[in-house]
Amino acid sequence: MKKIFLIMVSGILIIGTVSTVFAGPFTWREARQQARIYQGVQNGSLTAGEYQRLERQQAGIEVNRQRAWSDGVMTPREAGRLTREQNRASRHIWRAKHN
């Protein structure tokens, strides 16, 4: 079961990373953060609860990114908000992996 889960996670990570190469800096950063989360799951430094919480946070960032681009333009204010959200998520990932 663990082997199947790790294979699925690796596949999702590869597909997600390839699809985000051309999508811009915010999406690229989201992909790197996802990779850090999956690495934590694989090496056991993240519990199931931590994983779910971090995934929900990443999903919220993705929703906000899509909302920022919904009118076709991302304003500096929207970009700053996304950067702050991603900085906060990065800290949460680090803390969860190192507690």
C-alpha positions as semicolon CSV with decimal commas, in nm:
position;residue;x (nm);y (nm);z (nm)
1;M;0,000;0,000;0,000
2;K;0,278;0,241;0,091
3;K;0,456;0,159;-0,235
4;I;0,144;0,235;-0,441
5;F;0,096;0,564;-0,259
6;L;0,457;0,669;-0,322
7;I;0,428;0,579;-0,691
8;M;0,108;0,784;-0,722
9;V;0,264;1,082;-0,543
10;S;0,573;1,065;-0,763
11;G;0,361;1,049;-1,078
12;I;0,151;1,346;-0,973
13;L;0,464;1,541;-0,890
14;I;0,622;1,472;-1,228
15;I;0,307;1,558;-1,423
16;G;0,248;1,871;-1,217
17;T;0,603;1,994;-1,253
18;V;0,609;1,944;-1,629
19;S;0,278;2,126;-1,676
20;T;0,389;2,426;-1,468
21;V;0,721;2,494;-1,640
22;F;0,562;2,750;-1,870
23;A;0,305;2,889;-1,630
24;G;0,509;3,154;-1,451
25;P;0,692;3,215;-1,125
26;F;0,395;3,172;-0,890
27;T;0,295;2,838;-1,037
28;W;0,658;2,725;-1,045
29;R;0,693;2,809;-0,677
30;E;0,373;2,619;-0,597
31;A;0,519;2,315;-0,774
32;R;0,840;2,337;-0,572
33;Q;0,642;2,363;-0,251
34;Q;0,437;2,059;-0,353
35;A;0,762;1,873;-0,413
36;R;0,877;1,964;-0,061
37;I;0,549;1,837;0,083
38;Y;0,570;1,509;-0,109
39;Q;0,931;1,466;0,000
40;G;0,819;1,505;0,361
41;V;0,553;1,238;0,312
42;Q;0,801;1,002;0,149
43;N;1,067;1,033;0,418
44;G;0,815;1,025;0,702
45;S;0,878;1,372;0,841
46;L;0,514;1,475;0,776
47;T;0,217;1,310;0,940
48;A;-0,112;1,255;0,758
49;G;-0,269;1,551;0,938
50;E;0,019;1,783;0,853
51;Y;0,004;1,666;0,492
52;Q;-0,369;1,742;0,466
53;R;-0,331;2,084;0,626
54;L;-0,046;2,180;0,393
55;E;-0,239;2,053;0,090
56;R;-0,543;2,263;0,186
57;Q;-0,318;2,566;0,219
58;Q;-0,167;2,503;-0,125
59;A;-0,516;2,464;-0,273
60;G;-0,614;2,801;-0,127
61;I;-0,309;2,965;-0,280
62;E;-0,399;2,812;-0,617
63;V;-0,755;2,948;-0,591
64;N;-0,620;3,295;-0,511
65;R;-0,375;3,277;-0,802
66;Q;-0,654;3,185;-1,043
67;R;-0,870;3,464;-0,903
68;A;-0,585;3,713;-0,952
69;W;-0,552;3,610;-1,318
70;S;-0,929;3,593;-1,380
71;D;-0,936;3,938;-1,542
72;G;-0,622;3,864;-1,747
73;V;-0,392;4,093;-1,545
74;M;-0,220;4,041;-1,213
75;T;-0,175;4,371;-1,034
76;P;0,128;4,436;-0,813
77;R;-0,103;4,424;-0,511
78;E;-0,230;4,078;-0,609
79;A;0,125;3,960;-0,677
80;G;0,236;4,084;-0,336
81;R;-0,050;3,903;-0,167
82;L;0,037;3,578;-0,344
83;T;0,403;3,617;-0,250
84;R;0,310;3,666;0,117
85;E;0,082;3,360;0,107
86;Q;0,357;3,150;-0,049
87;N;0,614;3,274;0,204
88;R;0,378;3,178;0,486
89;A;0,316;2,835;0,329
90;S;0,690;2,782;0,290
91;R;0,741;2,850;0,661
92;H;0,460;2,610;0,749
93;I;0,614;2,337;0,533
94;W;0,955;2,386;0,696
95;R;0,808;2,382;1,047
96;A;0,599;2,071;0,979
97;K;0,897;1,885;0,836
98;H;1,127;1,981;1,125
99;N;0,905;1,937;1,432
